């Protein structure tokens, strides 16, 4: 493969922005990547910044799922306690409906924690 701008010169890299083959004279290093000299340097720098932001956003998403899982778990315990409290105090069974309503919160909490850990696992593997 030869340089896009110098057809008789062998290419050493591809531009991260326009994907053109570049020779040593036309290539400029924009870590991590290569750009067309005086043409695509800003575009490649912007792409690198976007990629870096996406990595941190992905990490924050895992924390948000786990934080939501904790909030749902607390709500589940509140519903459970409020459901069984009338039975323990007065022997009334009317609160069992409230206790039953805690089950979806436990379930949502489990899936939220699981999603958070899976996202963190994928983030660690990459």
C-alpha positions in Angstrom: 0.0 0.0 0.0 1.3 3.4 -0.9 0.8 6.9 0.5 -2.4 8.6 -0.5 -0.6 11.9 -1.1 2.6 10.4 -2.5 1.6 7.5 -4.7 5.1 6.2 -5.3 6.1 6.2 -1.5 5.2 3.2 0.7 2.8 3.9 3.5 3.7 3.4 7.1 0.4 4.2 8.9 -3.2 5.0 8.4 -4.9 8.2 9.5 -7.2 7.6 12.4 -9.7 10.2 11.1 -9.9 9.7 7.3 -8.3 6.2 7.1 -5.9 7.3 4.3 -2.5 5.5 4.0 0.3 7.8 4.9 4.1 7.9 4.3 6.7 9.1 6.8 6.5 12.7 5.5 2.7 12.9 5.7 2.1 11.2 9.0 2.1 12.9 12.4 1.8 11.1 15.7 -1.2 12.1 17.8 -1.1 9.5 20.6 -2.7 7.1 20.5 -3.0 7.3 16.8 -1.7 8.8 13.6 -3.1 11.7 11.6 -2.5 13.4 8.2 0.0 16.2 8.8 -1.7 19.7 8.8 -5.0 18.1 7.8 -6.5 15.7 10.4 -4.6 16.4 13.6 -7.5 18.2 15.4 -9.9 15.5 14.3 -7.8 12.7 15.7 -7.2 14.6 18.9 -11.0 15.1 19.2 -11.5 11.4 18.5 -9.0 10.4 21.2 -10.8 12.7 23.7 -14.2 11.2 22.9 -12.8 7.7 23.4 -11.3 8.6 26.7 -14.6 10.2 27.9 -16.5 7.1 26.9 -14.2 4.9 29.0 -14.9 7.0 32.1 -18.6 7.2 31.3 -18.7 3.4 31.1 -17.0 3.1 34.5 -19.4 5.6 36.1 -22.4 3.6 34.7 -21.3 0.5 36.7 -21.1 2.6 39.9 -24.6 4.0 39.2 -26.1 0.6 38.8 -24.6 -0.6 42.1 -25.7 2.6 43.9 -29.2 2.1 42.5 -29.1 -1.5 43.6 -28.3 -0.4 47.2 -31.2 2.1 47.2 -33.6 -0.6 45.9 -32.3 -3.0 48.6 -33.0 -0.5 51.3 -36.5 0.0 50.0 -37.1 -3.7 49.9 -36.1 -4.0 53.6 -38.4 -1.0 54.5 -41.3 -2.7 52.7 -40.5 -6.0 54.4 -40.3 -4.5 57.9 -43.4 -2.4 57.4 -45.2 -5.5 56.2 -44.3 -7.7 59.1 -44.4 -5.1 61.8 -48.3 -5.1 62.2 -48.1 -8.9 62.5 -45.4 -8.8 65.2 -47.0 -6.0 67.2 -50.7 -6.8 67.0 -50.9 -10.1 65.2 -52.6 -8.5 62.2 -52.0 -10.1 58.8 -53.0 -7.1 56.8 -49.4 -6.1 56.4 -48.4 -9.2 54.5 -49.4 -7.4 51.3 -46.7 -4.8 52.0 -44.2 -7.5 52.7 -45.1 -9.2 49.4 -44.4 -5.9 47.7 -40.8 -6.0 48.9 -40.1 -9.0 46.5 -39.9 -6.9 43.3 -37.6 -4.5 45.1 -35.3 -7.4 46.1 -35.4 -8.7 42.5 -34.7 -5.3 40.9 -31.9 -4.8 43.5 -30.3 -8.1 42.5 -30.4 -7.3 38.8 -29.1 -3.8 39.3 -26.1 -5.1 41.4 -25.5 -7.8 38.8 -25.5 -5.3 35.9 -23.1 -3.0 37.8 -20.6 -5.9 38.4 -20.9 -7.1 34.8 -20.1 -3.6 33.5 -17.1 -3.3 35.8 -15.9 -6.7 34.7 -16.1 -5.7 31.0 -14.3 -2.5 31.9 -11.5 -4.4 33.7 -11.1 -6.8 30.8 -10.7 -4.0 28.3 
